[in-house]
């Protein structure tokens, strides 16, 4: 079974307010639940590219920078 955020090339933001990558979890953003709108943002124009998330239109800043 594949779970988002467990692989080195997979990134997740969970309802507990944690960002995950390679089975590592860090505090990020806020908790969310049913009815919240979550956005995942991939900025390919910045150097290095980065990933961030927002909840109900509130951006939480860069979650991680992508290194090739």
Secondary structure as GFF3:
##gff-version 3
##sequence-region A 1 68
A	DSSP	beta_strand	11	14	.	.	.	ID=ss1
A	DSSP	beta_strand	18	21	.	.	.	ID=ss2
A	DSSP	beta_strand	24	27	.	.	.	ID=ss3
A	DSSP	beta_strand	38	43	.	.	.	ID=ss4
A	DSSP	beta_strand	50	55	.	.	.	ID=ss5
A	DSSP	beta_strand	58	65	.	.	.	ID=ss6
###
